[in-house]
């Protein structure tokens, strides 16, 4: 008993030292600007991102996103990382508790003395033991390891959501690209037919002697150019189809069949609610949250590495029962032991613990730099999306007016050409200008939809950091359910 008191008294200085042992700050500041520099696209209407894709009134887009999220290897990897971090967290928590092992054994032996007249003695021995051990967390090292595991578990859930948002944005951009490609193909085919008709009329006129052969040659060249542009545009659409097939794991014939059905309503511009204060908007970013959690985990790792240089106190004990039966006599024995109470003091390790502490501090500094860089990148992405939205919105009316008037100009020039009041060169110039204006209008519409998708992704895709565990557990059961994440 006296020895136990001496050991306990010898540990008092270490307990006091534990109170002074602290890692670097678990949270660091990276404040963004007080307000956005680009105009916000509220337009008096705000919406929740949790149902943002449904507001586009395009069921095919929602189905494509669900299929892509279910088939995405990045989402599957993120889900695996969640389970891995969950197991690591359980392991780290178990290290704080005592361990208990049970063992059972049975032995049967035969013994006979040399030259003895008595029959041999057959002995049966049965034993049962419980062995307990516990390493006391004197300086909080194991608690620090558990805190690091918990932080990485929370960060893994945020990464899983970020992977789903990234896949949704990629599919939406590819889908809009394909829809726009089909519209451009329709324009290119109509233009090719118009050029072919002009070439046919020019050939008839040249054969009758009313048009110079050079003019007919120019018309045929224009018709060939129109066919080439239409063929090139069709190839681009085929490439977009194959990209969607790879993303969604749908069969190409099935996807082509669904894409052939016209959309009942054109793509809607579903508005996005974005906080006027950048710090509030960035709080909804899963990658920023993950970087913040990594700083917390790295800080705990430093504390854990510090504790490895201090003494370790462990305690063990056992309880056992034995039964021995020999020559018809049975004997029962019960044993118990408390100890040893072991104090292990690191004396020399070749600098291994000091090197690990230095490495953990370096990883902490890296995590801090990554966190601040992630915050800056998040601000940049939101600002760029806002600028693109404002720019495309300002250009829409001008592009529409330009397309309408260039179309009217071409119609008038074509009528003058058929009446002999305009040359073929004038007609082709008007045609090219009209085609460029119509193409620019369609591309601008796609650019604006892409800017909305970029803003959706930049503000976190509807992630709620206040309840990451519930969102994760629900979505794991229904990986393709729109309610689990914004789709």
Phi, psi and omega in degrees: 000322180295323179296321179298321179296319180297318179295317180297318179295325180291338180275347183302314179300326180290322176298319178295322178295327180297324179297331182269351182279118180220144175275182177293169183305134180283343177224140180235161182266142172211063187292129174282185179295160183290334180207162178287144177272335178269152180293144179274140184268040183294311182055034176079000182231130177241157181212163178265136183285348185296334178238032188294319183292325180296333182289350177281354177058040181225092182299328180296320178299316179297318180295321178296319180295317179299316181295319181293320179293327178287330184261352188291128175292330179292321177292319178297319178295319179296323178294321178295323178295328176296312181295323177296315180292329176295316179295321178296321179296319179296318179297317180294323178290325180294333180293343178280345186254159175293156175251147183225125180238144177243145178220141177233141179211150177220136182226138176232126184225159180231129182225135177216131179284142181297131177078001181282143180274343181286152177294158181297151179268124176257121185245133176243125181239128176236134183226147174222131184224146169242125182243123180244145176214150183205125173261116184290135180274074186298317188249012176079017181292316180289326175295322177296321178296321178292321178298319178296318179294321178296317180297320180288330176295315178296320178295325179295323176296319178295322178295324178297315177296318180299322178295319179293320178295319179297318178295317179300316180295319180296317179295316180299315179298319179293322179295314178296324177297319180292316178299316178295322179299319178296321177295318178295324178295321176298317178295317181295321179293319177297320178295320179296320177295320178297318179293320179296320178295320178297319178296321179296314179295323179293322178296318178296319180293322180292322178294328179276354178087011181267344183231141180292148178302326180297323179293319178295322178296321178297320179294320178294321177297319179296321178296319178295321178297319179297318177297320180296317179296321179293320178295318178297319180293323178295322177296321178297321178294321178297321178294321178294322177299314182293327176295319178292324177300316180294324182285321188260344184067017172282157174284148183297317178300321180295317180294319178297321179296317181289324179289338180288339178284122181294146178289133182300319177231145178297164182306126181274149175267090179284119182290160182239134175277118179234130182297140180288341178262118184306323182299323179291322179293319182289338177295344180266003181272120179294329180289326176293318178297317180297319178296324177294317178295327179292325174297316179299316181294319180295325176296318178294325178297322178297315178299320178296319180294325178296318184293333181297344179271356183260167178297154179240133181245124181231151183226140179222161179196163182209153175227133183217159177221136181229146176227126181239127178236123181211132179055036177081003180251130180248133178233135178249138178230139174237134181229151171211154178214146177236112183121175009280153168268107191251130174247112180257123183246115177296126179249312181213125179226016179071018179085012183295313181294320178296322179293320178294322177296317178296320179294320180294324176293323177294320177294326176295313178299322177296318179296321178296315179296320179295320180297312181294323176294323178295321178297315180297319179294323179296317177299317180298317182295319178295315180299317181295319179296320178295319179297316180295321177296315180295319181293312181294325177295321180289332183269348187300309183297317179297318180294322179293316179296319179298316180296317181297317184283325175293326176295317178294322178296319179294319179300318178292318179295322178295320177295319178295323180294318179293335178270358179084013182261356179222151181274165177295328178298317178297319181297316181293324176298316179295324180295312181298320180295318178296315180298319179296319181293318179293321177296317180298322180294316179294319179294325178294320178297319177294321179298323180290319176297321178296324178294323176296317179297320179296322178291320176304315181287323184292331180263013170100357176066027176085016180287141180243110183287348182283340181219059182290327184292314181298317180298320181293313183296322179293317184287334177295328178282332179226081188294340182244022182273129181300331182291339183290321181212163179297124181221000000 
